Amino acid sequence: MKNLKFLVMTEEICSDYSRQVIDGICHLCSQKKIECVVCNVRHPKYSEGVFEYQYWAGAKLLEVKDVDVVIVLTGIYFSTYTAEEFAEVLEPFKDKKIISLSQKLPVKNSWAILSDNETIFENAFEFLVKTCGSKRIAFMSANKTSSIESKMRFDAYKKNLRAYRMIYDDSIVFHGKFTMNSAYEELEERLGKDCTSVDFDTFIAANDQMALGAMAFFKDHGIKVPEQVKVLGYDDINEAAAIQPSLSSISPFNFNLGYNAAMTAFMISNGIDAQKDFTSPANLVIRESTGYEYCQHRKTLRTEALNQLVLRGYDNTYIYYLLDTIQCNDALDVFLRRIQKALKEVDIKNFAVVLYDEPVFYKRLTDFAMPEKVKVEYVYENGVGRILKDKYFSPQEHILPPEIFEGTAMSYIAQSIYYGEKQYGYMVYSIGGLGLVFYNLYAKALSNAIANSYEYTTQYVKNLELQMENYELEQTSRTDELTGVLNRRGLDIQGQKQIDYAVATGGHGVVFYGDMNGLKKINDTYGHEFGDRAIKAEAEILKSAFRATDTIGRIGGDEFAIVAVGFPIKKIPELKDKIGLRCLEVRDKYQLPFDISISLGAIEFDDKLSDLNTLLKFADQQQYVEKRKFHEMEGKS
């Protein structure tokens, strides 16, 4: 039976809401042995950060064929999109089964898991009016976004005002963007920087972040919570229990939302009918901000919340260790081998790096084209990492090849590897015990390091190729095309270097000047083709007669020069005999219709005479004497 695979799509993986929902999804997946991959997918309209839109490239993974269900944390995206606009965003995934959290979607094959805003707001108003004595209730919406969830909470607020015969007053209705800063700034703009009192006794915010922003504003302006104004938030994030005074909040049981979404996905994947729109109950969590006395049990909760915050700071020390590990430029394979210890330290059991053959440039609000073939560059599992060679697969078929992490039904995060406008690939890693916030930050640091190593390796290879090309060009510019030995330029450079080094180290040697005898006669009798063959034969003779460490160059026509460091001048007669023997062997080897002989002049160099050009002149003079002797002997014969 095929193992199920769910993909989770969220824009804010680090928010308390996302973390709690994802925990619920992963819990069900662990129970049912389902593979779950969380994709941090931020649409190009995402306004925070310069390059955060690059995470949208991860949306391509939602199209993978072996994914059974896509679970979308839709409410987060509705800060930017209307339902219809977001349905268009999901168009590439329209053939998938989609579970939408917090919002209904006008998409076929979609199911919705919703919070019961209506009932919980009724309970909240009943508590505030009947228990707390609230008479004038202000509201902070998030209607500066496109969030339908915000509008639903705003509508629930207005409905309950009518139910308790309270008059809607636009002067005490504020609008933020689901963030602390937006709430603080809205209150400061509407109530004034010098505000010291308010004309409402209760303040409800559409989420905890805005409630915290309001509490910060009240504190800065001397307005006491809960004595002068009671505050109620929504989401019940960790900070709600940790601050002083602690924040009362509506808990939508985000963990349960995620669990129910995964259960719905499990049911429809197995052909079991599931309710199209499932409403999940919420709960009122009463704390100090609405006047509730903080008993010992509540203090314990605060301690636990504070401990979680402290642990987050402690976890971040691993980031510093990672930054220390990745601070130097390394080739990609060297870097990937080096991170094995870092992965083990942070409880990452499985980790894989998938790379494109070439980086893909991706600009905001353009379509990202996932390459048809990608390669798994590195895999870490069970405490052991390994570099893979040419492990290519189709990302349209799988997120990873089936044999990678085979037999492990775990929860993973898939995250784009990018730097600036370049996409390099993506990483897939298991979720350990340090929390999504930590792993998201950790993965971002790894992403930057992998991208830098990729660029460093690419540039290193290019530089190496360029050096090889330059070397080959340099060698070509220094090599005689006909014979393959050095040309005059090459001999001048390399020969002089050898002489200088020998002299600097107290050595000596000999410079030879050789000239073929009778080349003009060969050309005249047999043609220039045979003349060239004779010159090539001359080079072969010299290379076989001299040592491998000696430098041989053709300096023009049939003239050759040799720099022989450490050559004993007393052995020159022996060398000449060797050359004569080689001349006979080469003639017979190539069945040449003429004899080959070489006149050779020599001059010794030392620290008093070490200029190659001067040495060549002296050696040429000696060669001329040898050639004259040859002609005299030839005339007598």
C-alpha positions in Angstrom: 0.0 0.0 0.0 1.3 3.4 -1.0 2.3 5.7 1.9 0.3 8.8 2.1 2.0 12.2 1.7 0.5 15.5 2.8 1.9 18.9 1.9 1.3 21.9 4.2 1.4 25.4 2.7 1.9 28.4 5.0 3.3 31.9 4.6 4.3 32.5 8.2 5.9 29.3 9.5 7.2 31.1 12.6 3.9 32.6 13.9 2.4 31.0 16.9 -0.7 30.2 14.9 1.2 28.4 12.2 3.4 26.5 14.7 0.4 25.3 16.7 -1.6 24.3 13.6 1.5 22.5 12.1 2.0 20.7 15.5 -1.5 19.4 15.2 -1.1 18.2 11.6 2.3 16.5 12.4 0.8 14.8 15.4 -1.9 13.1 13.4 0.6 12.3 10.6 2.8 10.6 13.2 0.0 8.6 14.5 -1.1 7.4 11.0 2.5 7.0 9.6 1.9 9.7 7.0 4.7 11.6 5.5 4.1 15.4 6.0 6.1 18.1 4.2 5.6 21.7 5.4 6.4 24.3 2.7 7.2 27.9 3.8 5.6 29.6 0.8 5.4 33.3 0.6 3.6 34.8 -2.4 5.4 37.5 -4.4 2.9 40.1 -3.0 4.5 39.4 0.4 5.7 42.9 1.5 8.1 42.0 4.3 11.8 41.7 3.4 13.5 42.4 0.1 13.8 38.8 -1.1 11.2 37.0 1.0 9.1 36.5 -2.1 11.7 33.9 -3.2 10.0 31.4 -1.0 7.2 31.3 -3.5 9.4 29.0 -5.6 8.5 26.4 -3.0 4.9 26.4 -4.3 6.1 24.4 -7.3 6.5 21.4 -4.9 2.7 21.5 -4.3 2.3 20.3 -7.9 4.3 17.1 -7.3 2.4 14.1 -8.5 3.0 11.8 -5.4 1.4 14.3 -3.0 -2.1 13.2 -2.0 -3.5 16.3 -0.2 -2.4 19.9 0.2 -3.3 21.6 3.5 -3.3 25.4 3.2 -3.2 27.8 6.2 -5.4 30.0 4.1 -6.2 32.7 6.7 -2.6 34.0 6.7 -2.7 34.6 2.9 -6.0 36.5 3.2 -4.1 39.4 4.7 -3.2 40.0 1.0 -5.8 38.3 -1.1 -9.5 38.0 -1.4 -11.0 34.5 -1.7 -11.3 34.7 -5.4 -7.8 36.1 -5.9 -6.3 33.3 -3.7 -8.3 30.7 -5.7 -6.4 32.0 -8.8 -3.1 31.6 -6.9 -4.1 28.0 -6.2 -5.0 27.4 -9.9 -1.8 25.3 -10.6 -2.8 22.9 -7.8 -6.5 22.7 -8.7 -6.3 19.0 -9.4 -5.2 18.3 -5.9 -7.4 17.7 -2.9 -7.1 20.9 -0.8 -7.9 21.4 2.9 -8.3 25.0 3.8 -7.9 26.2 7.3 -9.9 29.2 8.6 -11.5 30.1 5.3 -13.7 28.5 2.6 -12.3 28.5 -0.9 -14.2 28.7 -4.2 -12.2 25.7 -5.4 -13.4 22.3 -6.4 -12.1 19.4 -4.3 -11.6 21.6 -1.3 -12.7 21.2 2.3 -12.6 23.8 5.1 -11.7 23.6 8.8 -13.2 26.7 10.4 -13.1 28.4 13.8 -16.4 29.0 15.5 -16.1 32.8 15.7 -19.8 33.4 16.2 -20.2 31.2 19.3 -16.9 32.2 21.0 -17.7 35.9 20.6 -21.1 35.3 22.2 -19.3 33.6 25.1 -16.7 36.5 25.3 -19.4 39.2 25.4 -21.4 37.3 28.0 -18.3 37.1 30.2 -17.2 40.7 29.6 -20.7 42.2 30.2 -22.1 39.9 33.0 -18.9 39.1 34.9 -16.6 42.1 34.2 -19.3 44.7 33.9 -18.2 46.0 30.6 -20.4 48.8 29.2 -18.4 50.3 26.4 -16.4 47.9 24.3 -13.8 49.0 21.7 -12.5 46.8 18.9 -9.3 46.6 16.9 -9.9 44.8 13.6 -7.3 43.8 11.0 -9.4 45.3 8.2 -6.3 47.1 6.8 -5.6 43.7 5.3 -7.8 41.6 3.0 -8.4 39.0 5.7 -11.8 37.4 5.7 -11.1 36.1 9.1 -10.8 39.6 10.4 -14.0 40.6 8.8 -15.8 37.6 10.4 -14.5 38.6 13.8 -15.5 42.2 13.2 -19.0 41.1 12.2 -19.2 38.9 15.3 -18.3 42.0 17.4 -21.0 44.1 15.8 -23.6 41.4 16.2 -22.9 41.0 19.9 -23.1 44.8 20.4 -26.6 44.7 19.1 -27.4 41.6 21.2 -26.4 43.6 24.3 -28.1 46.8 23.1 -24.8 48.6 22.8 -24.5 51.3 20.2 -21.9 50.8 17.5 -19.5 53.8 17.7 -17.0 54.2 14.9 -14.8 56.4 17.2 -13.8 53.4 19.3 -13.3 51.0 16.4 -9.7 50.8 15.2 -8.1 49.0 12.3 -4.7 47.4 12.2 -2.7 44.7 10.2 -2.5 41.8 12.7 0.8 43.2 14.1 1.8 44.9 17.3 3.2 47.9 15.6 0.2 48.5 13.4 -2.0 48.5 16.6 0.2 50.8 18.5 0.5 53.3 15.6 -3.3 53.2 15.0 -4.1 54.0 18.6 -1.4 56.7 18.7 -2.8 58.3 15.5 -6.4 58.1 16.6 -6.1 58.9 20.3 -3.1 61.1 20.2 0.5 60.9 21.5 -0.5 62.8 24.6 -3.5 60.5 25.4 -3.8 59.7 29.2 -7.3 58.2 29.3 -9.8 56.5 27.0 -13.6 56.6 26.8 -14.1 52.8 26.7 -13.7 50.3 29.5 -12.9 47.2 27.4 -10.8 46.6 24.3 -11.0 43.5 22.1 -8.4 42.8 19.4 -8.8 40.5 16.4 -5.6 38.8 17.4 -3.1 38.7 20.3 -0.4 40.6 18.5 -2.6 43.6 18.2 -3.8 43.2 21.8 -0.2 43.2 22.9 0.4 46.4 20.8 -2.6 48.0 22.5 -1.4 47.0 26.0 2.0 48.5 25.2 0.3 51.8 24.1 -1.8 51.9 27.3 1.2 51.3 29.5 3.2 54.0 27.8 0.3 56.5 28.3 -0.4 55.6 31.9 -3.6 53.8 31.3 -3.8 50.8 33.6 -4.9 47.3 32.5 -7.3 46.0 33.8 -8.2 48.8 36.3 -9.1 51.4 33.6 -9.5 49.2 30.5 -9.8 45.4 30.1 -8.1 43.8 27.1 -9.0 40.6 25.3 -7.0 39.1 22.4 -7.5 36.2 20.0 -5.2 33.2 19.3 -3.8 32.5 22.8 -0.1 32.8 21.7 2.7 32.0 24.2 3.4 35.6 24.9 -0.2 36.0 26.2 0.6 34.0 29.3 4.1 35.4 29.7 3.5 39.2 29.8 2.6 41.3 32.9 -0.4 41.6 33.3 -1.1 38.3 31.4 -3.4 38.7 28.4 -6.9 37.1 28.3 -7.5 35.5 24.9 -9.7 33.5 22.8 -8.1 30.1 22.0 -9.2 28.6 18.8 -7.4 25.5 19.8 -5.1 25.8 16.8 -3.5 22.4 17.5 -7.0 20.9 17.1 -7.5 22.8 13.9 -4.4 21.3 12.5 -5.2 17.8 13.8 -8.8 18.0 12.3 -7.4 19.2 9.0 -5.0 16.3 8.9 -7.7 13.9 9.9 -10.0 15.2 7.1 -7.1 14.7 4.7 -6.5 11.2 5.9 -10.2 10.3 5.5 -10.6 11.6 2.0 -7.3 10.0 0.9 -8.8 6.7 2.0 -12.1 7.2 0.3 -14.0 8.0 3.5 -16.6 10.7 3.4 -15.6 13.8 5.3 -17.7 16.9 6.2 -17.0 19.7 3.7 -17.0 22.5 6.2 -16.0 21.4 9.7 -16.3 23.9 12.5 -13.9 23.6 15.3 -14.9 25.0 18.7 -12.9 27.8 20.5 -12.4 28.5 24.2 -12.1 31.6 26.3 -8.9 31.8 28.3 -9.3 34.3 31.2 -6.2 36.0 32.6 -5.2 39.2 34.4 -6.0 41.6 31.6 -9.7 41.2 32.2 -9.4 41.3 36.0 -9.0 37.6 36.8 -7.0 37.0 39.9 -3.7 35.2 39.0 -3.8 32.0 41.2 -0.9 29.7 41.6 -2.0 27.5 38.7 -1.8 30.6 36.4 1.6 31.5 37.8 2.7 28.0 36.8 1.4 28.6 33.3 3.3 31.9 33.1 6.5 30.2 34.3 6.0 27.6 31.5 5.5 30.3 28.9 8.5 32.2 30.1 10.5 29.1 30.1 9.5 28.6 26.5 10.7 32.1 25.6 14.0 31.5 27.5 14.5 28.2 25.6 14.0 30.0 22.3 16.9 32.3 23.3 18.9 29.3 24.4 18.2 27.5 21.1 19.5 30.5 19.3 23.0 29.8 20.7 23.1 27.0 18.1 22.7 29.6 15.4 25.9 31.2 16.6 27.7 27.8 16.5 26.3 27.4 13.0 27.5 30.8 11.9 30.9 29.9 13.2 30.9 26.7 11.2 29.9 28.5 7.9 31.9 31.7 8.2 34.6 30.7 5.7 34.3 30.2 1.9 34.6 26.5 1.0 33.9 24.3 -2.0 30.4 23.0 -1.8 31.4 19.4 -1.1 33.7 20.5 1.6 31.1 22.6 3.3 28.4 19.9 3.1 30.7 17.4 4.8 31.5 19.9 7.5 27.9 20.5 8.6 27.3 16.9 9.7 28.1 17.7 13.3 26.0 20.9 13.3 22.9 18.9 12.1 23.4 16.3 14.8 23.6 19.0 17.5 20.2 20.4 16.7 18.3 17.1 16.5 17.9 17.1 12.8 17.6 13.4 12.0 17.2 13.7 8.2 18.5 16.4 5.9 18.7 16.6 2.1 20.0 19.2 -0.3 18.5 19.3 -3.8 20.3 21.6 -6.4 19.7 22.8 -9.9 22.5 22.4 -12.4 22.4 26.2 -12.9 20.9 28.9 -10.7 17.5 30.1 -11.8 16.9 33.9 -11.7 13.6 34.7 -10.2 12.2 38.2 -10.0 9.2 39.3 -8.0 5.7 38.8 -9.7 7.2 36.6 -12.4 6.6 32.9 -12.9 9.1 30.5 -11.5 10.1 27.7 -13.7 11.3 24.6 -11.8 13.9 22.7 -13.9 12.7 19.4 -15.3 15.7 17.6 -13.7 17.3 18.3 -10.4 19.9 16.4 -8.4 20.2 15.3 -4.8 23.6 16.7 -3.8 23.8 15.7 -0.1 21.8 13.4 2.2 22.2 13.1 6.0 20.3 10.4 7.9 20.9 8.4 11.0 23.9 10.6 12.0 25.7 10.0 8.7 26.1 12.4 5.8 27.1 11.6 2.3 27.7 13.4 -1.0 25.8 11.9 -3.9 27.1 11.9 -7.5 24.7 12.5 -10.4 21.6 11.5 -8.4 19.1 13.2 -10.8 15.3 12.9 -10.6 12.2 14.8 -11.7 10.8 17.3 -9.2 7.5 17.1 -11.0 7.2 13.5 -9.8 8.7 13.6 -6.4 10.0 16.0 -3.8 12.9 13.6 -3.2 13.6 10.2 -4.9 11.6 7.5 -3.1 14.7 5.7 -1.8 15.8 8.8 0.1 14.7 8.5 3.7 13.0 5.3 2.7 10.8 3.7 5.3 10.6 6.8 7.5 7.2 8.5 7.9 8.3 11.8 9.4 7.4 15.4 9.2 9.7 17.6 7.1 10.1 21.2 6.1 10.9 22.0 2.5 12.6 25.3 2.1 14.0 27.2 -0.9 17.7 27.7 -1.2 18.1 31.2 -2.6 20.4 34.2 -2.4 19.2 37.5 -3.8 17.4 36.9 -7.0 19.0 33.5 -7.6 17.3 30.1 -6.8 19.7 27.3 -6.3 17.4 24.5 -5.2 15.7 23.5 -2.0 16.4 21.6 1.2 14.2 19.1 3.0 14.8 18.4 6.7 13.1 16.7 9.6 11.5 18.6 12.4 13.4 18.0 15.7 12.6 19.1 19.2 13.8 22.7 19.1 10.7 24.3 17.5 9.7 25.6 14.1 11.0 29.1 14.8 14.5 27.8 15.5 14.6 25.5 12.5 13.3 28.1 10.1 16.1 30.5 11.2 18.7 27.7 11.2 17.6 26.6 7.7 17.9 30.2 6.5 21.5 30.4 7.7 22.2 27.1 6.0 20.5 28.3 2.8 22.8 31.4 2.6 25.8 29.2 3.3 24.9 26.6 0.6 24.3 29.4 -1.9 27.6 31.0 -1.1 29.4 27.7 -1.4 27.7 27.0 -4.7 28.8 30.3 -6.1 32.3 29.9 -4.6 32.6 26.4 -6.2 31.2 27.7 -9.6 33.6 30.6 -9.6 36.5 28.4 -8.5 35.8 25.9 -11.4 35.5 28.8 -13.8 38.8 30.3 -12.6 40.4 26.9 -12.8 39.1 26.5 -16.4 40.3 30.0 -17.2 43.7 29.2 -15.8 43.9 26.0 -17.8 42.9 27.9 -20.9 45.5 30.6 -20.2 48.1 27.9 -19.5 47.2 26.1 -22.8 47.4 29.5 -24.6 50.6 30.3 -22.9 52.0 26.9 -23.8 50.9 27.3 -27.3 52.5 30.7 -27.5 55.7 29.2 -26.2 55.7 26.0 -28.3 57.1 25.4 -31.8 54.2 24.2 -33.9 56.3 22.0 -36.2 58.4 20.1 -33.6 56.5 20.4 -30.3 59.6 21.8 -28.4 59.8 25.3 -27.1 60.0 28.2 -29.5 62.4 31.1 -29.2 60.0 33.0 -26.7 59.5 29.9 -24.6 63.2 29.1 -24.5 64.1 32.7 -23.5 61.6 32.6 -20.6 62.0 29.1 -19.3 65.8 28.7 -20.1 66.6 32.0 -18.4 64.6 30.9 -15.3 66.5 27.7 -15.1 69.9 29.4 -15.4 68.9 32.0 -12.8 67.8 29.4 -10.3 70.9 27.3 -10.9 73.2 30.3 -10.3 71.2 31.4 -7.2 71.7 28.0 -5.7 75.4 27.8 -6.5 75.0 25.6 -9.5 76.3 25.7 -13.1 75.5 24.1 -16.5 75.9 24.3 -20.2 74.1 26.1 -23.0 74.2 24.2 -26.4 73.6 25.6 -29.8 72.8 23.0 -32.5 72.4 23.3 -36.3 71.6 20.6 -38.8 74.1 20.0 -41.5 73.0 20.1 -45.1 69.4 21.2 -44.7 69.6 23.4 -47.8 70.7 20.4 -49.9 67.8 18.3 -48.5 65.3 21.0 -49.5 66.8 21.5 -52.9 67.0 17.7 -53.6 63.9 16.4 -52.0 61.7 19.4 -51.4 60.6 21.4 -48.4 58.3 18.6 -47.1 61.3 16.4 -46.5 63.1 19.5 -45.1 60.4 19.7 -42.5 60.6 16.0 -41.8 64.4 16.5 -41.3 63.8 19.3 -38.8 61.2 17.2 -36.8 63.7 14.3 -36.8 66.4 16.7 -35.5 64.1 17.7 -32.6 63.4 14.0 -31.8 67.1 13.2 -31.8 67.9 16.0 -29.4 65.0 15.1 -27.1 66.2 11.5 -26.9 69.9 12.4 -26.5 69.4 15.0 -23.7 68.0 14.5 -20.3 64.3 15.0 -19.4 65.3 17.9 -17.2 67.0 19.8 -20.0 65.2 22.6 -21.8 65.1 22.3 -25.6 64.0 25.0 -28.0 63.9 25.7 -31.7 65.1 29.2 -32.3 64.8 29.4 -36.0 65.0 27.2 -39.2 67.1 24.2 -38.3 68.7 25.8 -35.3 68.1 24.5 -31.8 69.3 25.5 -28.3 69.5 23.6 -25.1 69.8 24.7 -21.5 71.3 21.8 -19.5 71.6 22.7 -15.8 74.3 20.7 -13.9 75.7 19.2 -17.1 79.4 18.4 -16.8 81.2 20.0 -19.7 83.7 17.2 -19.8 80.9 14.9 -21.0 80.3 16.9 -24.2 82.3 14.4 -26.4 80.2 11.5 -25.0 77.0 13.5 -25.8 78.1 14.2 -29.3 78.7 10.5 -29.9 75.2 9.8 -28.5 73.7 12.3 -30.9 75.5 10.7 -33.8 74.1 7.3 -32.9 70.6 8.7 -32.6 70.9 10.3 -36.0 71.5 6.9 -37.6 68.7 5.3 -35.6 66.1 8.0 -36.6 67.2 7.9 -40.3 66.6 4.1 -40.4 63.4 4.4 -38.3 61.7 6.8 -40.8 63.6 5.4 -43.9 64.9 8.8 -44.8 66.7 9.0 -48.2 69.4 11.2 -46.7 71.8 11.3 -43.7 71.2 13.5 -40.7 73.9 15.1 -38.7 74.1 18.0 -36.2 76.8 20.5 -35.5 76.8 21.3 -31.7 78.4 24.3 -29.9 78.5 24.6 -26.2 79.4 27.2 -23.5 79.4 26.8 -19.7 77.4 29.2 -17.5 78.0 30.2 -13.9 77.5 33.2 -11.7 79.9 35.3 -13.9 78.2 34.5 -17.2 74.5 33.8 -16.9 72.7 35.8 -19.5 71.0 33.4 -22.0 71.3 35.6 -25.0 75.0 36.2 -24.4 75.5 32.5 -23.8 73.7 31.6 -27.1 76.0 33.9 -29.0 79.1 32.2 -27.6 77.5 28.7 -28.2 76.7 29.7 -31.7 80.3 30.7 -32.4 81.4 27.3 -31.1 78.7 25.6 -33.3 80.1 27.5 -36.3 83.6 26.1 -35.6 82.0 22.6 -35.4 80.1 23.1 -38.7 83.3 24.3 -40.5 85.1 21.1 -39.4 82.1 19.1 -40.7 82.3 20.8 -44.1 86.1 20.3 -44.3 85.7 16.6 -43.5 82.8 16.3 -46.0 85.0 18.0 -48.7 87.9 15.5 -48.1 85.5 12.6 -48.5 
